Amino acid sequence: MQIEWAPLNVPMRRRLETLATALWMWLILFGELGMLISYFLMLIYGNLFIKTLCLIYGYFIYTDRKITLNGGRGQGAKWWRDLFWWRLYQSYFPAKLHKTVDLDPNRNYLFACFPHGVLGLGAFINFATNATGFHDKFPGLRSRPVTLNFHFVIPFFRELLLGWGLVSANSDSILSLLKASNSPNHPLNADGFTGNCVAIVVGGAAESLHCRPNNYTLVLRKRKGFCKLAIRAGTPLLPVMTFGEVDLFDQPPNPPGSRLRRFQEFVKNTTGIAPAAFVGRGFFQYSYGLIPRRKPLNTVVGAPVEVEQVDNPTNEQVDEVHDRFCRALNELFETHKSRFIADHKNVKLVLE
């Protein structure tokens, strides 16, 4: 394989953008394991003071374990979400957030985000940081991304997640945010916000196995739990599409039934983690590596799909909302793909 090396005269700003993105990839791919090992090494081999701190922190994690099931820590830490690191990360692609309608800040919303891609980079940069101006576009609303609950038991890493404003993907956690009061006088709204935008990447690990350039295959046909949550809360559903998410990495061919795909699905079904065999670029060359390629990310937030509140919706009611959402998502994709996809006439949205 011929390696395409990066030129030596790259501006310092672009070097810093690449560094910021590489550090984020390291944090997401290896940070949890590294922090877990570090914690136990300090607990076992540290001096008495370090061991005592580790025990106190471990007890804190245990007593604080339900925080992510009850809405987390609000919007998170403003300084962490505003960090210059995220501005560099955002400008690397660059990533942009586009709205199609204004949203009432006195309501809560469920953002259903697509596609997952390899790591859901678009959802992260738009809804876990303030780098793309979420609060300017949707004043009065908090962005609250969700992730799997097991991430919140990892020492140190959990604090980063809570600082980003993330909460557990547990249904009770999501419902607590969707049903939260919109009164400005409510204690939970003392931060100046009155509404929650809960952002969930619906396709999850299964969808990452489809990720390759110009392949907008979404795992959605059987994913209806998010619709049921919206109905139970009486919360509008918003389709969110990140154009360019699938262009950041390549993958070797893994059609259904192939040996690679069977192995990937076995690992996914066993651990909940899809081992996507992705290939990006390196720091000094563009041919292979773990850094995403420098491709534009354009996240478009569609119009709300209104739902009627029902405490215990029937399958028929869930199916009806799901059908309306699928149509809205397809319309959003077809309306905007010519703006953000070069070969848009040959790119279709496929729902599996």
C-alpha positions as a printed NumPy array, in Angstrom:
array([[  0.   ,   0.   ,   0.   ],
       [  1.429,   3.358,  -1.064],
       [  1.526,   5.911,   1.741],
       [  0.45 ,   9.496,   1.068],
       [  2.521,  11.632,   3.413],
       [  1.332,  14.952,   4.779],
       [  3.314,  17.95 ,   3.487],
       [  5.796,  19.613,   5.821],
       [  4.425,  23.12 ,   5.292],
       [  1.019,  22.492,   6.897],
       [ -0.084,  25.581,   8.9  ],
       [  0.256,  25.298,  12.685],
       [ -3.503,  25.749,  13.143],
       [ -4.196,  22.652,  11.071],
       [ -1.549,  20.718,  12.996],
       [ -3.279,  21.67 ,  16.24 ],
       [ -6.657,  20.63 ,  14.823],
       [ -5.249,  17.23 ,  13.904],
       [ -3.659,  16.896,  17.343],
       [ -6.93 ,  17.774,  19.098],
       [ -8.799,  15.188,  17.029],
       [ -6.127,  12.535,  17.613],
       [ -6.265,  13.137,  21.378],
       [-10.048,  12.792,  21.342],
       [ -9.776,   9.494,  19.467],
       [ -7.242,   8.241,  22.008],
       [ -9.533,   9.292,  24.846],
       [-12.567,   7.499,  23.413],
       [-10.78 ,   4.35 ,  22.233],
       [ -8.298,   3.828,  25.057],
       [ -9.205,   6.273,  27.807],
       [-11.59 ,   4.018,  29.706],
       [ -9.181,   1.099,  29.897],
       [ -6.263,   3.369,  30.745],
       [ -8.142,   5.126,  33.54 ],
       [ -9.459,   1.857,  34.96 ],
       [ -5.952,   0.347,  35.046],
       [ -4.522,   3.545,  36.541],
       [ -7.109,   3.526,  39.312],
       [ -6.361,  -0.046,  40.371],
       [ -2.596,   0.461,  40.103],
       [ -2.863,   3.434,  42.449],
       [ -5.163,   1.47 ,  44.739],
       [ -2.764,  -1.494,  44.927],
       [  0.681,   0.11 ,  44.702],
       [  0.129,   3.674,  45.882],
       [  1.22 ,   4.992,  49.259],
       [ -1.236,   5.239,  52.132],
       [ -2.454,   8.677,  51.086],
       [ -3.09 ,   7.616,  47.463],
       [ -4.81 ,   4.401,  48.55 ],
       [ -7.042,   6.354,  50.911],
       [ -8.017,   8.763,  48.14 ],
       [ -8.806,   5.834,  45.828],
       [-11.003,   4.199,  48.466],
       [-12.849,   7.447,  49.113],
       [-13.345,   7.97 ,  45.38 ],
       [-14.525,   4.373,  44.949],
       [-17.073,   4.906,  47.72 ],
       [-18.173,   8.136,  46.032],
       [-18.712,   6.303,  42.732],
       [-20.838,   3.724,  44.551],
       [-22.99 ,   6.301,  46.339],
       [-23.232,   8.421,  43.184],
       [-24.082,   5.476,  40.932],
       [-27.728,   6.502,  40.409],
       [-26.957,  10.049,  39.332],
       [-26.979,   9.071,  35.661],
       [-30.375,   7.404,  36.07 ],
       [-31.874,  10.622,  37.427],
       [-30.843,  13.156,  34.832],
       [-27.112,  13.346,  35.48 ],
       [-25.541,  16.666,  36.479],
       [-27.556,  19.025,  34.365],
       [-25.913,  20.609,  31.358],
       [-22.516,  19.516,  32.632],
       [-19.488,  21.708,  33.314],
       [-19.563,  24.842,  31.178],
       [-15.761,  25.246,  31.197],
       [-15.366,  21.662,  29.979],
       [-17.937,  22.027,  27.199],
       [-16.427,  25.394,  26.183],
       [-12.831,  24.164,  26.176],
       [-10.688,  25.461,  23.294],
       [ -9.833,  21.824,  22.535],
       [-13.362,  21.325,  21.19 ],
       [-13.076,  24.401,  18.972],
       [ -9.993,  22.879,  17.368],
       [-11.77 ,  19.539,  17.073],
       [-14.797,  21.189,  15.472],
       [-12.751,  23.161,  12.957],
       [-10.766,  20.061,  11.953],
       [-13.613,  18.685,   9.811],
       [-15.207,  21.322,  10.073],
       [-18.443,  20.436,  11.879],
       [-21.519,  22.65 ,  11.561],
       [-24.988,  22.556,  13.105],
       [-27.976,  23.581,  10.975],
       [-31.51 ,  24.111,  12.239],
       [-34.627,  24.053,  10.078],
       [-37.117,  25.446,  12.617],
       [-37.055,  27.358,  15.891],
       [-37.827,  25.331,  19.013],
       [-39.918,  26.483,  21.959],
       [-37.588,  26.583,  25.005],
       [-40.53 ,  25.733,  27.258],
       [-40.768,  22.18 ,  25.964],
       [-38.582,  19.072,  26.031],
       [-37.513,  17.218,  22.88 ],
       [-36.094,  13.878,  21.83 ],
       [-33.422,  14.209,  19.135],
       [-33.073,  10.933,  17.208],
       [-29.644,  11.173,  15.563],
       [-28.383,   9.371,  12.452],
       [-26.134,   7.876,  11.275],
       [-24.074,   6.404,  14.094],
       [-20.98 ,   6.07 ,  11.942],
       [-18.009,   4.506,  13.687],
       [-18.114,   6.64 ,  16.83 ],
       [-20.959,   9.138,  16.468],
       [-18.611,  12.101,  16.083],
       [-21.293,  14.468,  14.791],
       [-23.608,  13.854,  17.732],
       [-20.74 ,  14.341,  20.172],
       [-19.37 ,  17.613,  18.855],
       [-22.828,  19.182,  18.444],
       [-24.564,  18.023,  21.609],
       [-21.809,  17.233,  24.153],
       [-19.821,  20.436,  23.584],
       [-20.653,  24.052,  22.768],
       [-18.264,  24.192,  19.807],
       [-20.948,  24.473,  17.09 ],
       [-23.16 ,  27.016,  18.847],
       [-26.043,  24.845,  20.021],
       [-27.181,  27.408,  22.605],
       [-27.102,  30.22 ,  20.047],
       [-29.321,  28.273,  17.676],
       [-31.626,  26.832,  20.339],
       [-31.671,  29.346,  23.217],
       [-33.071,  28.133,  26.517],
       [-32.5  ,  24.465,  25.694],
       [-29.955,  22.036,  27.126],
       [-28.406,  19.374,  24.922],
       [-28.263,  16.052,  26.802],
       [-26.63 ,  13.179,  24.872],
       [-27.1  ,   9.626,  26.129],
       [-24.693,   6.701,  26.252],
       [-24.592,   3.185,  27.673],
       [-24.748,   3.041,  31.451],
       [-21.612,   0.914,  31.931],
       [-19.43 ,   3.871,  30.891],
       [-20.421,   5.632,  34.118],
       [-18.781,   3.061,  36.398],
       [-15.261,   3.699,  35.044],
       [-13.229,   5.813,  37.5  ],
       [-12.269,   9.284,  36.227],
       [-13.829,   8.64 ,  32.796],
       [-17.316,   8.954,  34.281],
       [-16.5  ,  12.486,  35.421],
       [-15.624,  13.459,  31.853],
       [-18.964,  12.1  ,  30.635],
       [-20.905,  13.921,  33.331],
       [-18.951,  17.074,  32.517],
       [-20.184,  16.792,  28.921],
       [-23.749,  16.517,  30.23 ],
       [-24.178,  12.878,  29.225],
       [-26.748,  10.636,  30.875],
       [-27.522,   6.935,  30.829],
       [-29.477,   5.424,  27.942],
       [-31.667,   3.739,  30.561],
       [-35.346,   4.423,  29.805],
       [-36.034,   5.831,  33.282],
       [-33.167,   8.287,  32.886],
       [-34.418,   9.493,  29.504],
       [-38.002,   9.79 ,  30.753],
       [-36.897,  11.844,  33.746],
       [-35.455,  14.418,  31.335],
       [-38.345,  14.322,  28.876],
       [-40.888,  14.79 ,  31.681],
       [-38.878,  17.428,  33.548],
       [-40.542,  20.716,  34.471],
       [-40.126,  23.655,  32.104],
       [-40.822,  26.254,  34.768],
       [-37.984,  28.785,  35.122],
       [-38.597,  28.689,  38.873],
       [-37.971,  24.95 ,  39.174],
       [-34.732,  24.104,  41.043],
       [-33.489,  21.974,  38.134],
       [-33.719,  25.033,  35.876],
       [-31.594,  27.278,  38.081],
       [-28.899,  27.11 ,  35.38 ],
       [-30.991,  29.396,  33.158],
       [-32.287,  26.712,  30.797],
       [-35.919,  25.579,  30.734],
       [-35.993,  22.685,  28.255],
       [-34.083,  19.473,  27.562],
       [-33.03 ,  18.137,  24.173],
       [-32.18 ,  14.49 ,  24.766],
       [-29.95 ,  13.294,  21.914],
       [-29.873,   9.56 ,  21.238],
       [-27.99 ,   7.871,  18.383],
       [-30.631,   5.282,  17.536],
       [-28.662,   2.93 ,  15.267],
       [-26.023,   2.223,  17.894],
       [-23.297,  -0.361,  17.533],
       [-25.118,  -2.339,  14.845],
       [-25.172,   0.658,  12.517],
       [-21.417,   1.204,  12.777],
       [-20.837,  -2.012,  10.826],
       [-22.438,  -0.353,   7.772],
       [-20.187,   2.694,   7.953],
       [-18.276,   3.451,   4.768],
       [-18.2  ,   6.459,   2.419],
       [-21.567,   7.383,   0.859],
       [-23.324,   4.435,   2.508],
       [-26.308,   5.81 ,   4.429],
       [-27.705,   2.49 ,   5.621],
       [-29.489,   3.022,   8.929],
       [-30.608,   0.46 ,  11.492],
       [-34.105,   1.772,  12.2  ],
       [-36.911,  -0.556,  11.092],
       [-36.893,  -2.534,  14.341],
       [-35.723,   0.303,  16.591],
       [-38.955,   1.609,  18.095],
       [-38.089,   2.07 ,  21.751],
       [-37.292,   5.763,  21.28 ],
       [-40.75 ,   6.301,  19.776],
       [-42.349,   4.63 ,  22.782],
       [-40.404,   6.893,  25.134],
       [-41.539,   9.972,  23.217],
       [-45.169,   8.844,  23.431],
       [-44.954,   8.101,  27.157],
       [-43.555,  11.577,  27.762],
       [-45.667,  13.362,  25.146],
       [-42.432,  14.758,  23.737],
       [-41.851,  15.77 ,  20.094],
       [-39.429,  13.632,  18.098],
       [-36.882,  15.411,  15.925],
       [-34.98 ,  13.67 ,  13.112],
       [-31.307,  14.655,  13.101],
       [-29.047,  13.768,  10.175],
       [-25.276,  14.262,  10.093],
       [-24.133,  14.383,   6.491],
       [-20.519,  13.266,   6.149],
       [-20.461,  11.019,   9.225],
       [-20.049,   7.932,   7.043],
       [-17.165,   9.486,   5.075],
       [-14.712,   9.762,   7.973],
       [-13.476,   6.159,   7.85 ],
       [-13.208,   3.246,   5.443],
       [-13.909,  -0.378,   6.329],
       [-12.951,  -3.606,   4.582],
       [-15.847,  -5.352,   2.82 ],
       [-18.057,  -7.08 ,   5.404],
       [-21.305,  -8.084,   3.677],
       [-23.87 , -10.008,   5.76 ],
       [-22.822, -13.643,   6.024],
       [-19.126, -12.989,   5.484],
       [-16.623, -14.339,   7.997],
       [-15.691, -10.838,   9.155],
       [-19.324,  -9.821,   9.588],
       [-20.163, -12.969,  11.549],
       [-17.248, -12.293,  13.88 ],
       [-18.276,  -8.646,  14.321],
       [-21.868,  -9.579,  15.09 ],
       [-20.734, -12.257,  17.547],
       [-18.651,  -9.715,  19.462],
       [-21.471,  -7.151,  19.309],
       [-24.049,  -9.614,  20.616],
       [-21.679, -10.768,  23.36 ],
       [-20.303,  -7.44 ,  24.584],
       [-22.604,  -4.78 ,  23.143],
       [-19.591,  -3.26 ,  21.363],
       [-19.289,  -3.521,  17.584],
       [-15.648,  -4.076,  16.53 ],
       [-15.777,  -1.995,  13.363],
       [-12.557,  -2.537,  11.387],
       [-12.234,   1.132,  10.495],
       [ -9.351,   2.836,   8.723],
       [ -8.75 ,   6.56 ,   8.886],
       [ -5.535,   8.538,   8.609],
       [ -2.436,   9.097,  10.709],
       [ -0.859,  12.233,  12.118],
       [  1.836,  12.542,   9.436],
       [  0.19 ,  10.62 ,   6.577],
       [ -3.249,  10.299,   5.019],
       [ -3.364,   6.598,   4.109],
       [ -4.224,   4.74 ,   7.297],
       [ -4.596,   5.221,  11.025],
       [ -7.17 ,   5.867,  13.743],
       [ -7.751,   9.577,  13.141],
       [-10.916,  10.399,  11.157],
       [-10.408,  11.896,   7.738],
       [-10.842,  15.633,   7.343],
       [-14.317,  15.662,   5.806],
       [-17.105,  18.194,   6.48 ],
       [-19.724,  17.207,   9.054],
       [-23.082,  18.935,   8.591],
       [-25.7  ,  18.087,  11.198],
       [-29.251,  19.104,  10.254],
       [-31.97 ,  19.196,  12.917],
       [-35.369,  18.594,  11.34 ],
       [-38.845,  19.74 ,  12.305],
       [-40.582,  18.117,  15.307],
       [-42.794,  15.079,  14.818],
       [-45.573,  15.736,  17.317],
       [-46.914,  12.855,  19.404],
       [-49.844,  12.437,  21.753],
       [-49.003,  11.524,  25.338],
       [-50.038,   7.993,  26.336],
       [-48.783,   6.316,  29.51 ],
       [-48.929,   2.792,  28.089],
       [-48.995,   3.028,  24.293],
       [-50.106,   0.07 ,  22.222],
       [-47.936,  -1.476,  19.521],
       [-50.184,   0.129,  16.924],
       [-49.653,   3.581,  18.408],
       [-45.887,   3.072,  18.504],
       [-45.888,   1.82 ,  14.898],
       [-47.862,   4.857,  13.758],
       [-45.383,   7.289,  15.315],
       [-42.457,   5.243,  14.019],
       [-43.847,   5.366,  10.471],
       [-44.289,   9.136,  10.647],
       [-40.779,   9.537,  11.989],
       [-39.275,   7.392,   9.203],
       [-41.045,   9.519,   6.601],
       [-39.813,  12.717,   8.255],
       [-36.244,  11.396,   8.375],
       [-36.325,  10.386,   4.719],
       [-37.751,  13.782,   3.75 ],
       [-35.016,  15.533,   5.735],
       [-32.343,  13.476,   3.974],
       [-33.749,  14.027,   0.481],
       [-34.244,  17.755,   1.069],
       [-30.695,  18.457,   2.203],
       [-28.499,  15.813,   0.573],
       [-27.843,  17.942,  -2.524],
       [-26.25 ,  20.591,  -0.256],
       [-23.858,  18.25 ,   1.5  ],
       [-23.249,  15.163,  -0.684],
       [-21.231,  15.637,  -3.875],
       [-22.612,  12.551,  -5.631],
       [-26.087,  13.052,  -4.178],
       [-27.965,  11.638,  -7.18 ],
       [-26.434,   8.208,  -6.566],
       [-26.744,   8.216,  -2.77 ],
       [-29.901,   6.841,  -1.191],
       [-31.121,   6.509,   2.369],
       [-31.644,   2.832,   3.242],
       [-33.581,   1.854,   6.363],
       [-32.992,  -1.629,   7.715]])
